[in-house]
């Protein structure tokens, strides 16, 4: 195989996205919302950003049963057999063991000929061109080095909502125009003081959740730090190779429900970070819209032609549009007002994370608007 | 005729009620909204409050074409011929000249046998029993005195949203347990300082918009201060007596579009005020709901089971109910959040009057949600 033909993209699209209620639902999670430009869904944007670099027939997509059909319809360019449905939620570690097993079963060998590029489905990339350059660099590093490669985002603010990577001070020799650093450790979301200390050092990057590795390296590292999970991967690949989906799913079901960071990345001694700066945003809550959408001169972000009177620094999102729903705000500041066809949320932007409390209450009520 | 059989109630139900957008519409103005208890409309409450005192077959209702049918259906106990539709908006003076002409045409004579009791359709009465006592007293005064009788509401706060009456310090002799005062002047809505001065004197009352007069007294006083309007009344009555509705409406169309306060009450020298204290509220804007609805312990008024998280002193009104629309607010204070099936309004309670700015914008847009 040449370089390109052995490169596979894996898009992790299993998220449930309750933080974007009332737009997000079980049947329409965050990755299926147009949260960055009001036109394309986040998932469509990811696919569009990847496809110039990895042929779409080599794009795999792992997602839940409940949205697989919607994704197949929207992304008819992705081969249907590449859309892998997870019957259970097993977090990102489960998702990557699951997709790695499929790749191994389908393309055989020890995985040394296969390079995986892993993309979350629900992040926003402000500068796709720079993003492409970093993808290419990260793929090259993954193919050359026996390491798990991630992308460390150059932070531009002391963000407390993201995890960080701490790297060595000196980049790998010969890493060229895009520096590549050994990763020393993964850091949880810091408090503001710690975040400020981090960004003052130039050795801390945001943890992007992007991963690049040869399949063989992934299997070896997994065997080193999580041998049971590695065994599950191999058994699952064997079952899939024998067309025994039932057995494969039984193995999948038994996987620990943990993140790949926790299962593998934080424990591995062979992690490299390619540094990147391409307008990355994890679109974590409603307030992210201020960063992804252009605002007006009063600092308001509006969607769907709401009527604003004396309003500043607010997000007013009318999903249905003015034709079906008239949304009007008067004299508010710093609020998010989100209107869907069967839900309304009003919350100060800096409490947008608390929407989970509303979702909890809706669950208690057994409400259909979940 | 005995006392009762010559007493007629006239309910003025022509208001358009844009201040209660998004609930109020051209086709569903304020008087047809359940703004006081969430169950009965304001108009239904007025009819219920009047009917123990004036037989329902003697209740007249003047309203616009656009809601007459809805009112006929809801108020099938009111004789259909008593529901008078105004083809043009001519304010309260026009409305009362119009209804007086109908009464005169229908019952003949000089009007001295007919007592009119005039009620706005869109106010709230907190204590119907006390209200009844005042109605009876005011009817008795109107039948005894050659004066226009109104009700002055004993103010319990320096309200700047109401007009006031200034009365003589001493009540009419023999006015019994409910004092009756000569009215010296009508006062526009005052600023806060003036309102405080008013209520410190015991000689100022809120202008309730309730009127009681013998039809003959109304005609005489009108002739004194607005002879053209009086002539229109008589001509309209004659045309109606001849079943010439076309001519009557032509006269109506030419009437000045002014309030009865401005056309008559402020200019008449024969105005008496019966003092009243029965939990009256003109339900002028969204913030009135705090006075008419019971609040929770955080000072919130809620309708339609919205979800409230860390919210205080707010009004959250979900007209559709939780089944159809999930409305949630987090961390807000002092806001009104009003949700109908095709409109959403978010406004600080103390700016509830500014909803007219939204209505103006909707008119500009030619929006169907008006």
Contacts between the chains, C-beta under 8 A, distances in Angstrom:
chain1	res1	chain2	res2	distance
A	21	B	328	7.9
A	22	B	326	6.4
A	22	B	328	7.6
A	307	B	358	5.4
A	307	B	361	4.9
A	307	B	362	7.3
A	309	B	354	6.3
A	309	B	357	5.0
A	309	B	358	6.6
A	309	B	361	7.9
A	310	B	354	7.9
A	318	B	344	7.9
A	322	B	365	7.2
A	322	B	367	7.0
A	323	B	368	8.0
A	324	B	342	6.7
A	325	B	342	5.7
A	325	B	343	6.8
A	325	B	344	6.8
A	325	B	369	7.9
A	326	B	22	6.4
A	326	B	342	6.5
A	326	B	343	4.4
A	326	B	344	7.4
A	326	B	362	6.3
A	326	B	367	5.8
A	326	B	369	3.8
A	327	B	343	7.4
A	327	B	344	4.6
A	328	B	21	7.9
A	328	B	22	7.6
A	328	B	343	7.4
A	328	B	344	7.1
A	328	B	345	5.2
A	328	B	346	7.6
A	328	B	347	8.0
A	328	B	355	7.8
A	328	B	358	4.1
A	328	B	361	7.6
A	328	B	362	8.0
A	329	B	345	7.5
A	329	B	346	4.5
A	329	B	347	7.0
A	330	B	345	7.5
A	330	B	346	7.3
A	330	B	347	4.0
A	330	B	348	7.4
A	330	B	351	5.6
A	330	B	354	5.0
A	330	B	355	7.1
A	330	B	357	6.9
A	330	B	358	6.7
A	331	B	347	6.3
A	331	B	348	5.1
A	331	B	351	4.7
A	331	B	354	6.9
A	332	B	335	7.6
A	332	B	346	6.0
A	332	B	347	7.6
A	332	B	348	7.3
A	335	B	332	7.6
A	335	B	346	7.2
A	337	B	344	7.3
A	337	B	346	5.3
A	339	B	344	5.2
A	342	B	324	6.7
A	342	B	325	5.6
A	342	B	326	6.5
A	343	B	325	6.8
A	343	B	326	4.4
A	343	B	327	7.4
A	343	B	328	7.4
A	344	B	318	7.8
A	344	B	325	6.8
A	344	B	326	7.4
A	344	B	327	4.6
A	344	B	328	7.1
A	344	B	337	7.3
A	344	B	339	5.2
A	344	B	344	5.8
A	345	B	328	5.2
A	345	B	329	7.5
A	345	B	330	7.6
A	346	B	328	7.6
A	346	B	329	4.5
A	346	B	330	7.3
A	346	B	332	6.0
A	346	B	335	7.2
A	346	B	337	5.3
A	346	B	346	5.8
A	347	B	329	7.1
A	347	B	330	4.1
A	347	B	331	6.3
A	347	B	332	7.6
A	348	B	330	7.4
A	348	B	331	5.1
A	348	B	332	7.3
A	351	B	330	5.6
A	351	B	331	4.6
A	354	B	309	6.3
A	354	B	310	7.9
A	354	B	330	5.0
A	354	B	331	6.9
A	355	B	328	7.8
A	355	B	330	7.0
A	357	B	309	5.0
A	357	B	330	6.9
A	358	B	307	5.4
A	358	B	309	6.6
A	358	B	328	4.1
A	358	B	330	6.7
A	361	B	307	4.9
A	361	B	309	7.9
A	361	B	328	7.6
A	362	B	307	7.3
A	362	B	326	6.3
A	362	B	328	8.0
A	365	B	322	7.2
A	367	B	322	7.0
A	367	B	326	5.8
A	368	B	323	8.0
A	369	B	325	7.9
A	369	B	326	3.9
